[in-house]
Amino acid sequence: MLYDYAKDKYVSVMVRVTDTKWIEDWVAKTDKLEVPFYAGIPTYSYSVIYDKKGKRYVSWAKSSPEDLSQNPDFELIKSKRASVRGADEYNGDNVYTFKAIRDTYLENYELKKGSKVKIDFVTPYGITRYIEASKKSEARNLLGVAFFRYGYSHEELVLGYRDISRAIEKGNMPVSRPEVEILFNSQGHIPIKIGDVIKIGVILKNTGESPSFCTSNNNKVILEIVNGNPVKSYRGAFEEIESKDKKITLKEYLLADGELIMSGGIYIEVEELPLVLNCHAEITDIDGENEIYSKTQILMISEDGTETRSTR
């Protein structure tokens, strides 16, 4: 088996399920035994809980990045694309660290403020790289790879058959696909005049087949206001909201595949007519590198209250 590479007692030390260079080296060593063998490839991720002093508390937790990104008792403090040992090369897994911001419970474990959860999240890109690493030494006795294991639909830390099969084919990898929508109720085309305050909302959804990279900075919806001024705004289901000049930014740590997120009310004072709103999303894909942009939705609200929508 070519997994359980590194899981130390302390949060300051790396947590890694496997490493492509390590796989390559061990396949070459095993081949010297002159016995037919399969290379055991991991399809699961690590989730490890540490106490407030940084010492390992739970070795095999079940909490996923999605679980913790939606848990109000935790904040994401670090996101990292894991590198191959001794090389500046993506290994195919991402390491996320969350911190408890208050005393809480997680999976029936009591955690003090400052406790941490560290997750080494294996992606479909990782499976492809692990398969390639097993073949790199051209071992004569290698019969193929064996996966540990196929995940069930409710297991967020184990890849399922769909992702594994795509990794084998090395094509048509699952990706995030963000879409945005501006919500506005024209209330039967009631006329709008300068100085009025209107209420809108924003929806972000992922119609792709992969979650985004988990990050506190790079997953966001940007709403730009033309001929209006934001009065007040509420984040709703988003993690954070920022309002500066005539631009509102809504941030989300992780956008799961199939997930839909709605903002709270965003109130805008009309300065001139027509009022124009431009909205788009910027998401970092699960590989932690590729930026994916949604189409921009444009909403124009005229003096008689009618709305015109377009995309670009």
N, C-alpha and C positions, 0 to 999 in steps of 0.2 A: 504494500500500500504506500502511496506517495502523498500522504497527507498527515495532518497533525505536526506541522513543521515547527511552529514556535508559539508557545503560550506560557509566558513567565508569570511569576508571582506578583509582579508589580505593574501598575498601569503605565509607568514610564518606559517600559520595555515593549518591543514590538509584539503584536499579535498577528499571526499569519497562518492560514490554513495550509498553504503550500507555496512553492517557489519554482519557477520554470528551470532555473539553473540547477537547483537541487534535484528536480525530476530527471533532468538530462544526466547528471552525474550518477544517480543511483541506478538508472536503467543501464548505463555503461558498466557499472560495477556488477550488477546482477547478471548481466550477460556472460561474465567470465565464469560463472558457475556451470555453464554449458548445460543448462536445464531449461526447457521451454517455460515461458512465464507470460503473464499478463501484467500490464502496468495499471495499478489501481488509481483512478482519477477522482478527486473529490468534487461533489456537486453541491456541497453544503457550506454554510457560512458559520463563523464563530460569533457568539454574543457572550461577553464576559462582564460580570459585575465586580466592581472594586469598592471597598469601603472609603470613607472620607480621608483616610490616611494613604490611600493609593494601593492597598494590599488586596490581592484577589480574594473575593468573597463567595462568588458563585461561578463555577467553571463553565457550566453548560446552561446558560439562560436561553429563553425562547423569544425575547423581545427583538423585534426587527427595527430597521431604521424608520419604517412607516409608523410603527407603534409609538416610538419615542418622539418622533417629530410632531405627533398629534397629542402628546401627553403634556399638559400645562405645567407639570412638576419638573420638566427637564428642558434644558436648552442645549442646542448643538454648539460645541465649542471648537471642533476641529474636523475638517474633511481632507482626506489625502488619497491621491491615486498611488497605490502601492507599486514600488519599483522592484525589478528583478535584483536579486542579491549581487552587489558589486557592479551594477550597471544602471545607467540612466535610461531605463526602458520599462514601459508599462507591463506589469505582471498579469493584469486582468482582474484585479480585485481592488476594492476601495475600503479604506479604514475610516470609520466615523466614530467620534467620541462625544458622548452626551454627559452633561453634569446635572445632578439634582439641585434645584435652586431652593428647595425647602425639604424638611423631613417628610418622608413619604413611604409608600409601599409599592413594590413592583414584583409581580408574580408571587405574591404572598411573602416576600422578603421585606423586612423593615430596613429602610435606608435613611441615613442621616444626610442632612444638607452637605453638599460637597462630594458625595459619592458619585462614582462615574460608571458608565456603561460603554464598553469599547466593542465595536462590531467590525469584523473583517468580512466584507460582503463580496462573495464570489459572483461574478457576472458571466453571461454567456460568452463574452469575449475571452474571459479567463479559461473556460473549458477548451475553446479553440487553441489557445496558446499552450495549455497543458498537453493536449494531444500532440501538437507539433513538437514540443520539447521531448516527449517520449520517443519520437521517431528520429530525433536529430543525430543520435550516435549510431544510427543504422544497425542496431543490435540484431544479430543473426537469430537469437532465440526468442525474440519478442513476438508473441502471437497476436498482440493487439492490446486494446485498453478495456478495462472494466470500470464501470461507474459506481461509485458509492454516494448516493443511491438515487432512485427516482423519488421525487417529492410528491406528496399529496396536495390537493388544491388549497388546503388550509395551512400548509407549512410554508411560511413566507421566507424562511431561511434555507430552504432546499429547492433547487431548480427542478422544474417539471420536465416531462418528456418533450414538450414543444421547444423549450429553450435548448435542451441538450441536442435534439435532432438538428436544430439550426446551427448549433456550434459545430457539429460534425460536418455539415455541408459547407460551412464557412461562407455562407451567403444568406441574404435576406434576413439579416440580424434584426431582432426586435428593436424598435426605436420609440422615443417619445414623440408625440405629435400634439403640440398645444394648440388650442383654439380659444378665442375670446369672444365675448358678447357683451354689448352695453345694454342694460335694462333701463327703459324709460316708458312711463305710462303717460301718454299725451292727454288722457282724460277727455277723449272726444274732441280733440282739436280746439281746446280752449285757447284763445289768443294769449300770447306772451309779450310782455313789454320790458323795456330796459329797466333794471332794478329788481325785477322778479327773481326769486330764488327757486330753482327747480331741484328735484331729487332724482338721482340716477343710481344705478348699481352696476357692478362688473362681475361677470362669470368667467372663470378659467377652467377649462376641462382638457383632459388628456385622452385623445381618441386613439393614441398609439397602443402598442403592445408591450411597452417597457416603462418602468418607473424612471424618473429623472435621477441625476446625480443628487445626492443629499448635500446641500450647501446653504449657508445663511446669507449669501450675497448674490448668487447668479441666477436664481429662479424667480422671475418677477413679471408683473404686468405693469405697463407704463401707459398712463392716461394723460394725454396732452389736451389742454383746453384753449380754444381760440374764441375770442370775444366774450370770455367769461372769467370769473374769479372764484376759486374754491373758498367756501365759507367754513365748512367743517366736514370731516369725513371719518368714517368708522371702518375698521379693518374687517369686521365680520369673521369669517372662517380662515382668513389669511393670518400668517404669523406676525407680520409687521406692516405698517403703513407710514409713508412719508409724504409730506406735502411741501413743495417748494416752488415758489413763483406760480406758474400755471401748469405744473406737472405733478401728478400724483403717482407714487410708486407703491405697489402692493407686492410683498415678498412672501414666498413660501419655501420652507426648507426642502420638502420633497413632494413631488407630484406623482402619485401612484398611477399605474396604468388603469384607465377607466374612471379616474377620480374627477369629481366636479367640485369646485370651490366657489363660494359666493361672497362678495364683499358686503359690508354693511352699507348704510345710506351715505351717499356722497352728495353734498349740497353745493350748488353752484349759483352764484349771482350773475345774472345776464348783464353784460356791459354794452354789447352791440348785438345786432341781429343780421344774419342768422348766427346762432350759437353752433360752433363746430367742435366735435369731440373726436380725437384720434386715439385708438387703443390697440396695443399689440402686446404679445408675450415674448419673453426671451428665456429659454430653458437650456440648461446644460444636460446633455444626454448622459446615460448611465456610465459611459466610459470616462466621464469627468473632463472631457476635452472638447468635444464637438458642441458648438452652440446651435440651437435650433430656434428659429424665429417663426412665430405664427404670422398669418396674414393680418394686415392692419384693418380693423373695422372702423369705418368713418360714419358718424351720425351727425346729420345737420338738422337743426330744429329751427323752423321758420317762424315768422311773426304770428301767423295764424295757428301755430301749435302743431302743424304737420311735421312729420319726420321723414327724412330721406336717408337711406342706408346704402353703403357701398363698401367694397373691399378692394384692397390692392396688395 
